[in-house]
Amino acid sequence: MGGWSSFISIVRSLCLLHAANNYLGTTVITYGPSMLPTLNITGNLLLVERISTRTGKLRPGDVVIFRSPESPRKVVCKRLIGMEGDQVTYVVDPKNSDRCETIVVPKGHVWVEGDYIYDSKDSRNFGAVPYGLLKGRVFWTLLPRKDFGSLAPKPK
């Protein structure tokens, strides 16, 4: 009988862990230049809450994680620039020109961009992102230690 109670305790713990990870929050490791200077090129360990995406409480300026529309196995971290119905003006190819375009974010989509527009693959490349691909909002930096603390939204 003692073996079954241990097994049931392990199963309950795994169920609780699964629910917390999928519905409350998780940690992610990011790396790359697209979110400089907000995030490091060599990597950050971030806390992500998943409640805002489910309740529609995201706002422009929030840093979000989402499934890449081009490569669904990949999770990407960018800044939310516009919500559905917002008018967004962006530089089409910042490395080679200063030509801008303006779009209206389609219904059920958001517009995301990296903070370092010169080396970021974002909505300027793959278009508006379906809201269903959003996985959470980054709210805290755990590592590196020098950046430990709240990751506040960037003002418009």
BALOBA-1460 file (C-alpha; in Angstrom, 3 decimals):
// residues 156
<rec num="1" residu="m" x="0.000" y="0.000" z="0.000"/>
<rec num="2" residu="g" x="2.914" y="2.407" z="0.723"/>
<rec num="3" residu="g" x="4.136" y="2.163" z="-2.882"/>
<rec num="4" residu="w" x="0.800" y="3.328" z="-4.284"/>
<rec num="5" residu="s" x="0.629" y="6.402" z="-2.036"/>
<rec num="6" residu="s" x="4.127" y="7.455" z="-3.162"/>
<rec num="7" residu="f" x="3.132" y="6.945" z="-6.795"/>
<rec num="8" residu="i" x="-0.060" y="8.995" z="-6.338"/>
<rec num="9" residu="s" x="1.924" y="11.788" z="-4.632"/>
<rec num="10" residu="i" x="4.350" y="11.914" z="-7.564"/>
<rec num="11" residu="v" x="1.487" y="11.990" z="-10.100"/>
<rec num="12" residu="r" x="-0.248" y="14.804" z="-8.183"/>
<rec num="13" residu="s" x="2.982" y="16.802" z="-8.054"/>
<rec num="14" residu="l" x="3.535" y="16.385" z="-11.784"/>
<rec num="15" residu="c" x="-0.068" y="17.464" z="-12.507"/>
<rec num="16" residu="l" x="0.376" y="20.560" z="-10.334"/>
<rec num="17" residu="l" x="3.679" y="21.402" z="-12.056"/>
<rec num="18" residu="h" x="2.079" y="20.966" z="-15.492"/>
<rec num="19" residu="a" x="-0.869" y="23.221" z="-14.595"/>
<rec num="20" residu="a" x="1.396" y="25.918" z="-13.110"/>
<rec num="21" residu="n" x="3.714" y="25.884" z="-16.151"/>
<rec num="22" residu="n" x="0.917" y="26.000" z="-18.745"/>
<rec num="23" residu="y" x="-1.565" y="28.335" z="-17.063"/>
<rec num="24" residu="l" x="0.267" y="30.523" z="-14.519"/>
<rec num="25" residu="g" x="3.863" y="31.103" z="-15.563"/>
<rec num="26" residu="t" x="7.198" y="29.701" z="-16.603"/>
<rec num="27" residu="t" x="10.842" y="30.616" z="-17.119"/>
<rec num="28" residu="v" x="12.524" y="31.179" z="-20.466"/>
<rec num="29" residu="i" x="16.093" y="31.679" z="-21.592"/>
<rec num="30" residu="t" x="16.591" y="34.269" z="-24.321"/>
<rec num="31" residu="y" x="19.655" y="35.091" z="-26.361"/>
<rec num="32" residu="g" x="20.517" y="37.081" z="-29.450"/>
<rec num="33" residu="p" x="20.807" y="40.742" z="-30.419"/>
<rec num="34" residu="s" x="17.195" y="41.569" z="-31.297"/>
<rec num="35" residu="m" x="16.203" y="42.866" z="-27.843"/>
<rec num="36" residu="l" x="19.344" y="44.918" z="-27.102"/>
<rec num="37" residu="p" x="19.731" y="46.900" z="-24.852"/>
<rec num="38" residu="t" x="16.759" y="45.565" z="-22.845"/>
<rec num="39" residu="l" x="18.060" y="41.971" z="-22.865"/>
<rec num="40" residu="n" x="21.624" y="40.686" z="-23.203"/>
<rec num="41" residu="i" x="22.978" y="39.161" z="-26.395"/>
<rec num="42" residu="t" x="24.528" y="36.296" z="-24.392"/>
<rec num="43" residu="g" x="21.333" y="35.358" z="-22.614"/>
<rec num="44" residu="n" x="18.824" y="36.154" z="-19.911"/>
<rec num="45" residu="l" x="16.736" y="33.953" z="-17.646"/>
<rec num="46" residu="l" x="13.279" y="35.517" z="-17.489"/>
<rec num="47" residu="l" x="10.037" y="34.912" z="-15.601"/>
<rec num="48" residu="v" x="6.936" y="34.859" z="-17.791"/>
<rec num="49" residu="e" x="3.349" y="35.050" z="-16.610"/>
<rec num="50" residu="r" x="0.664" y="33.498" z="-18.798"/>
<rec num="51" residu="i" x="-2.435" y="35.118" z="-17.268"/>
<rec num="52" residu="s" x="-2.279" y="38.415" z="-19.210"/>
<rec num="53" residu="t" x="-2.447" y="36.654" z="-22.575"/>
<rec num="54" residu="r" x="-5.506" y="34.651" z="-21.494"/>
<rec num="55" residu="t" x="-7.345" y="37.647" z="-20.036"/>
<rec num="56" residu="g" x="-6.467" y="40.133" z="-22.801"/>
<rec num="57" residu="k" x="-4.504" y="42.405" z="-20.445"/>
<rec num="58" residu="l" x="-1.488" y="42.893" z="-22.724"/>
<rec num="59" residu="r" x="-0.561" y="46.457" z="-23.678"/>
<rec num="60" residu="p" x="1.832" y="48.029" z="-26.185"/>
<rec num="61" residu="g" x="5.261" y="48.237" z="-24.563"/>
<rec num="62" residu="d" x="5.040" y="44.801" z="-22.911"/>
<rec num="63" residu="v" x="7.748" y="42.245" z="-23.695"/>
<rec num="64" residu="v" x="6.063" y="39.011" z="-24.796"/>
<rec num="65" residu="i" x="6.985" y="35.493" z="-25.822"/>
<rec num="66" residu="f" x="5.209" y="33.769" z="-28.695"/>
<rec num="67" residu="r" x="5.500" y="30.889" z="-31.131"/>
<rec num="68" residu="s" x="7.289" y="31.980" z="-34.288"/>
<rec num="69" residu="p" x="4.838" y="32.203" z="-37.210"/>
<rec num="70" residu="e" x="7.622" y="30.963" z="-39.508"/>
<rec num="71" residu="s" x="9.068" y="28.214" z="-37.333"/>
<rec num="72" residu="p" x="6.428" y="26.950" z="-34.837"/>
<rec num="73" residu="r" x="8.920" y="24.938" z="-32.758"/>
<rec num="74" residu="k" x="10.687" y="28.171" z="-31.883"/>
<rec num="75" residu="v" x="9.570" y="30.526" z="-29.083"/>
<rec num="76" residu="v" x="10.507" y="34.170" z="-29.694"/>
<rec num="77" residu="c" x="10.770" y="37.174" z="-27.369"/>
<rec num="78" residu="k" x="9.857" y="40.663" z="-28.697"/>
<rec num="79" residu="r" x="8.201" y="43.902" z="-27.633"/>
<rec num="80" residu="l" x="4.502" y="44.384" z="-28.300"/>
<rec num="81" residu="i" x="4.115" y="47.499" z="-30.457"/>
<rec num="82" residu="g" x="0.472" y="47.423" z="-31.523"/>
<rec num="83" residu="m" x="-2.803" y="45.642" z="-30.789"/>
<rec num="84" residu="e" x="-5.616" y="44.892" z="-33.231"/>
<rec num="85" residu="g" x="-6.941" y="48.062" z="-34.821"/>
<rec num="86" residu="d" x="-3.841" y="50.115" z="-33.923"/>
<rec num="87" residu="q" x="-2.059" y="52.057" z="-36.637"/>
<rec num="88" residu="v" x="1.657" y="51.211" z="-36.656"/>
<rec num="89" residu="t" x="4.367" y="53.049" z="-38.597"/>
<rec num="90" residu="y" x="7.619" y="51.156" z="-39.003"/>
<rec num="91" residu="v" x="10.922" y="51.433" z="-40.870"/>
<rec num="92" residu="v" x="10.824" y="48.803" z="-43.611"/>
<rec num="93" residu="d" x="14.583" y="48.126" z="-43.933"/>
<rec num="94" residu="p" x="16.492" y="50.107" z="-41.277"/>
<rec num="95" residu="k" x="19.919" y="48.865" z="-42.455"/>
<rec num="96" residu="n" x="19.523" y="50.256" z="-45.974"/>
<rec num="97" residu="s" x="16.963" y="53.066" z="-45.924"/>
<rec num="98" residu="d" x="14.680" y="55.161" z="-43.776"/>
<rec num="99" residu="r" x="11.543" y="54.361" z="-45.813"/>
<rec num="100" residu="c" x="8.525" y="53.913" z="-43.564"/>
<rec num="101" residu="e" x="5.209" y="52.167" z="-44.020"/>
<rec num="102" residu="t" x="2.038" y="52.406" z="-41.970"/>
<rec num="103" residu="i" x="-0.347" y="49.508" z="-41.411"/>
<rec num="104" residu="v" x="-3.422" y="48.844" z="-39.326"/>
<rec num="105" residu="v" x="-3.011" y="45.718" z="-37.190"/>
<rec num="106" residu="p" x="-5.663" y="43.186" z="-38.337"/>
<rec num="107" residu="k" x="-8.341" y="41.828" z="-36.021"/>
<rec num="108" residu="g" x="-7.038" y="39.000" z="-33.806"/>
<rec num="109" residu="h" x="-3.383" y="39.984" z="-34.345"/>
<rec num="110" residu="v" x="-0.611" y="41.995" z="-32.671"/>
<rec num="111" residu="w" x="2.454" y="43.782" z="-34.037"/>
<rec num="112" residu="v" x="5.811" y="42.909" z="-32.422"/>
<rec num="113" residu="e" x="9.314" y="44.267" z="-32.938"/>
<rec num="114" residu="g" x="12.711" y="43.758" z="-31.373"/>
<rec num="115" residu="d" x="14.197" y="46.731" z="-29.498"/>
<rec num="116" residu="y" x="17.288" y="46.612" z="-31.741"/>
<rec num="117" residu="i" x="15.614" y="47.067" z="-35.131"/>
<rec num="118" residu="y" x="18.873" y="46.675" z="-37.071"/>
<rec num="119" residu="d" x="19.156" y="42.985" z="-36.192"/>
<rec num="120" residu="s" x="15.663" y="41.710" z="-35.432"/>
<rec num="121" residu="k" x="13.378" y="39.351" z="-37.301"/>
<rec num="122" residu="d" x="9.906" y="40.508" z="-36.298"/>
<rec num="123" residu="s" x="6.556" y="41.709" z="-37.658"/>
<rec num="124" residu="r" x="8.413" y="43.848" z="-40.199"/>
<rec num="125" residu="n" x="9.484" y="40.526" z="-41.771"/>
<rec num="126" residu="f" x="6.622" y="38.101" z="-41.096"/>
<rec num="127" residu="g" x="3.699" y="40.476" z="-40.571"/>
<rec num="128" residu="a" x="1.249" y="40.735" z="-37.715"/>
<rec num="129" residu="v" x="1.246" y="37.794" z="-35.288"/>
<rec num="130" residu="p" x="-2.017" y="35.950" z="-34.499"/>
<rec num="131" residu="y" x="-3.001" y="36.537" z="-30.867"/>
<rec num="132" residu="g" x="-3.262" y="32.767" z="-30.369"/>
<rec num="133" residu="l" x="0.521" y="32.403" z="-30.801"/>
<rec num="134" residu="l" x="1.225" y="34.601" z="-27.750"/>
<rec num="135" residu="k" x="2.401" y="32.520" z="-24.794"/>
<rec num="136" residu="g" x="3.039" y="35.049" z="-22.052"/>
<rec num="137" residu="r" x="4.310" y="38.408" z="-20.809"/>
<rec num="138" residu="v" x="7.827" y="38.780" z="-19.444"/>
<rec num="139" residu="f" x="7.784" y="40.551" z="-16.087"/>
<rec num="140" residu="w" x="11.040" y="39.738" z="-14.255"/>
<rec num="141" residu="t" x="14.705" y="39.178" z="-15.095"/>
<rec num="142" residu="l" x="16.384" y="36.490" z="-12.964"/>
<rec num="143" residu="l" x="19.810" y="36.273" z="-14.629"/>
<rec num="144" residu="p" x="22.307" y="37.784" z="-15.137"/>
<rec num="145" residu="r" x="22.375" y="39.039" z="-11.571"/>
<rec num="146" residu="k" x="23.214" y="42.615" z="-12.559"/>
<rec num="147" residu="d" x="19.837" y="42.833" z="-14.371"/>
<rec num="148" residu="f" x="17.810" y="41.134" z="-11.596"/>
<rec num="149" residu="g" x="14.442" y="42.804" z="-11.190"/>
<rec num="150" residu="s" x="11.263" y="43.959" z="-12.824"/>
<rec num="151" residu="l" x="11.073" y="44.291" z="-16.595"/>
<rec num="152" residu="a" x="8.702" y="47.241" z="-16.877"/>
<rec num="153" residu="p" x="6.908" y="48.018" z="-20.134"/>
<rec num="154" residu="k" x="8.590" y="50.550" z="-22.365"/>
<rec num="155" residu="p" x="6.514" y="53.708" z="-22.661"/>
<rec num="156" residu="k" x="5.133" y="54.589" z="-26.103"/>
